[in-house]
């Protein structure tokens, strides 16, 4: 007769645990616009969102944010809980609202990538001196390779974009590559991963795009959490463990990440010092 009360107690405990789990609010997962449009971006990163939901036993809601600056702000103001965003966007979110990086994505096995300047091979442009008086495109002001790093490089050369170029525009990385290959723009700022992907997807032809400047290696995209979420060390540990297993999971599900991406490696705020330094040097980040 004592067995029944014990069974009832165990059932009640299990029911409470399930109810508590179901009551957990979804994690809002913000992702930058790495693909040509939002629909493709959502489709590309939904497998990662689903993977994290399964690993954490908690709903994960995916949302593409179409500007790096906007994604940094959404992580800062609580519209997103976790985010995969560019290095400069992360540094802004960290500086403004205490967001914390917990991992860095790997590209071709490395946690780094490069900013580049591209032009059309027939433009006659081979270096910065040839760009004087030409049209030039930056990415949005939250972009690392599309804005901060090329701006910093220009400043070290004593160049003010607004007076050096005949026209300066800000647009998406995909639009920069497309318009440069079409001859609509003389040159623009991009990053090697985007150019590679657009060539592989047939969106641009390699022979219509020429790199005339490459940056030093830059820390790759950050997987960051909001200040509120960073106060839960148990959840952070589970997230880092899940991200650390993505590389192995890719063997069974290659669509978990886009081509060339091989998983994540744990990193902290110090890894993004080169980006922070560039922000301070350009005056786009104010020293505390």
PEVEN-V781379 format. One record per pair of residues at least 4 apart in sequence whose ideal C-beta (glycine too) atoms are under 8 Angstrom apart, sorted by the first residue. I is the first residue (numbers start at 1). J is the second residue. If there is no record, write none. Layout:
BEGIN
i = (I;I)
j = (J;J)
END
This chain:
BEGIN
i = (2;3;4;5;6;7;8;9;10;11;12;13;14;15;16;17;18;19;20;21;21;24;24;25;26;26;26;26;27;27;27;27;27;27;27;27;27;27;28;28;28;28;28;28;29;29;29;29;29;29;29;29;29;29;29;30;30;30;30;30;30;30;30;30;30;30;30;31;31;31;31;31;31;31;31;31;31;32;32;32;32;32;32;32;32;32;32;33;33;33;33;33;33;33;33;34;34;34;34;34;35;35;35;35;36;36;36;37;38;38;38;39;40;41;41;42;42;42;44;45;45;45;45;46;46;47;47;47;47;47;48;48;48;48;48;49;49;49;49;50;50;51;51;51;51;51;51;52;52;52;52;52;53;53;53;53;55;55;55;55;56;56;56;56;56;60;63;65;65;65;65;66;66;67;67;67;68;68;68;68;68;68;68;68;68;68;68;69;69;69;69;69;69;69;70;70;71;71;71;71;71;71;72;72;72;72;72;72;72;72;73;73;73;74;74;74;75;75;75;75;75;75;75;75;75;75;76;76;76;76;76;76;77;78;78;80;81;81;81;81;82;82;82;82;82;82;83;83;83;83;83;83;84;84;84;84;85;85;85;85;85;85;86;86;86;86;86;86;86;87;87;87;87;87;87;87;87;87;88;88;88;88;88;88;88;88;88;89;89;89;89;89;90;90;90;90;90;90;90;90;91;91;91;91;91;91;92;92;92;92;93;93;93;94;94;94;94;94;94;94;95;95;95;95;97;97;98;98;99;99;99;99;99;100;100;100;100;100;100;101;101;101;101;101;101;101;101;102;102;102;102;102;102;102;102;102;103;103;103;103;103;103;103;103;103;103;104;104;104;104;104;104;104;104;104;104;104;105;105;105;105;105;105;105;105;106;106;106;106;106;106;106;106;106;107;107;107;107;107;107;107;107;108;108;109;110;111;111;111;111;111;112;112;112;112;113;113;113;113;113;113;113;114;114;114;114;114;114;114;114;115;115;115;115;115;115;115;115;115;115;115;115;116;116;116;116;116;116;116;116;116;116;117;117;117;117;117;117;117;117;118;118;118;118;118;118;118;118;118;118;118;119;119;119;119;119;119;119;120;120;120;120;120;120;120;121;121;121;121;123;123;123;123;124;125;125;125;125;125;125;126;126;127;127;127;128;128;128;128;128;130;130;131;131;131;131;131;132;132;133;133;133;134;134;134;134;135;135;135;135;135;135;135;135;136;136;136;136;136;136;136;136;136;136;137;137;137;137;137;137;137;137;137;137;137;137;138;138;138;138;138;138;138;138;138;138;138;139;139;139;139;139;139;139;139;139;139;139;140;140;140;140;140;141;141;141;142;143;143;143;143;144;144;144;144;144;145;145;145;145;145;145;145;145;146;146;146;146;146;146;147;147;147;148;148;148;148;148;148;149;149;149;149;149;149;150;150;150;150;151;151;151;151;152;152;152;152;153;153;153;154;154;154;154;155;155;155;155;159;160;161;161;162;169;171;171;171;172;173;173;173;173;174;174;174;174;175;176;176;176;176;176;177;177;177;177;177;177;177;177;177;178;178;178;178;179;179;179;180;180;180;180;180;180;181;181;181;181;187;190;190;191;192;192;193;193;194;195;195;195;195;196;196;197;197;197;197;198;198;199;199;199;199;199;200;204;204;205;216;218;218;219;219;219;219;219;222;222;223;223;225;225;225;225;226;227;229;229;230;232;233;234;235;236;237;238;239;240;240;241;242;243;243;243;244;244;244;244;245;245;246;246;246;246;246;247;247;247;248;249;249;250;250;250;250;250;257;257;257;267;272;273;274;275;276;276;277;278;279;279;280;280)
j = (6;7;8;9;10;11;12;13;14;15;16;17;18;19;20;21;22;23;24;57;58;58;59;59;58;59;60;61;52;53;56;58;59;60;61;81;82;229;61;63;79;80;81;82;49;52;60;61;62;63;80;81;82;83;84;63;64;65;71;74;75;79;80;82;83;84;85;41;45;62;63;64;65;71;83;84;85;64;65;68;71;83;84;85;86;89;221;37;38;41;64;65;66;67;172;41;44;45;194;258;40;41;44;258;40;174;203;41;42;64;66;43;44;45;64;46;62;64;258;49;62;64;84;50;62;51;253;255;256;257;52;84;246;256;257;53;60;61;62;54;60;55;242;246;249;253;256;56;60;82;239;242;57;58;59;60;238;241;242;245;60;235;238;239;242;82;80;70;71;74;80;70;172;71;140;142;72;85;86;88;89;139;140;142;143;144;146;73;89;92;140;141;142;143;74;142;75;80;83;85;89;142;76;85;89;90;92;93;96;142;77;79;93;79;80;83;79;80;83;85;89;93;97;99;224;226;92;93;96;97;99;226;97;226;228;226;225;226;228;229;223;224;225;226;229;239;93;99;222;223;224;225;105;221;222;223;89;90;93;221;222;224;90;142;143;144;145;221;222;91;144;218;219;220;221;222;272;275;92;142;143;144;147;148;149;275;279;93;142;143;144;222;94;99;101;221;222;224;272;275;95;272;275;276;279;285;96;142;279;285;97;99;224;98;99;100;101;224;269;272;276;279;285;288;226;227;227;230;224;225;226;227;230;224;225;227;230;268;269;222;223;224;267;268;269;271;272;223;224;225;236;239;240;243;266;267;222;223;239;240;243;244;264;265;266;267;111;219;220;221;222;223;264;265;266;267;271;111;220;221;223;257;261;263;264;110;111;220;247;261;262;263;264;265;111;112;113;193;220;260;261;262;260;262;262;220;219;220;265;267;271;217;218;219;220;145;191;192;193;217;218;220;145;191;192;214;215;216;217;218;144;145;146;149;150;153;189;190;191;214;215;218;145;189;190;191;192;195;211;213;214;215;150;187;188;189;190;211;212;213;176;177;180;187;188;190;195;209;210;211;212;123;125;180;186;187;210;212;180;181;183;186;208;209;210;207;208;209;210;183;186;187;210;130;130;131;134;186;187;212;130;212;131;212;213;132;154;157;159;213;134;212;136;164;165;186;187;164;165;164;165;166;165;166;186;187;165;166;167;168;169;185;186;187;161;165;167;168;169;185;186;187;188;189;168;169;170;171;175;176;179;180;185;187;188;189;143;146;147;150;151;161;168;169;170;188;189;143;145;146;147;170;171;172;173;176;189;190;146;147;170;171;172;147;170;284;147;147;148;173;189;148;149;191;218;275;149;150;173;189;190;191;215;218;150;173;176;189;190;191;151;170;189;152;275;278;279;282;284;153;189;215;218;275;278;154;189;213;215;155;161;282;284;156;278;281;282;157;213;215;159;160;161;164;159;160;281;282;164;164;165;168;168;185;175;176;179;176;177;190;191;194;178;194;198;203;179;180;185;188;189;190;181;188;190;194;195;198;203;204;209;182;198;203;204;184;185;188;184;185;186;187;188;209;204;205;208;209;212;194;195;195;196;214;197;260;198;199;204;209;211;200;260;201;258;259;260;203;204;203;204;205;206;209;259;208;209;209;274;274;275;267;271;272;274;275;267;272;243;264;229;230;236;239;230;231;235;236;236;236;237;238;239;240;241;242;243;244;266;245;246;263;264;266;263;264;265;266;249;263;250;256;257;263;264;262;263;264;263;253;256;254;256;257;262;263;261;262;263;271;276;277;278;279;280;285;281;282;284;285;285;287)
END
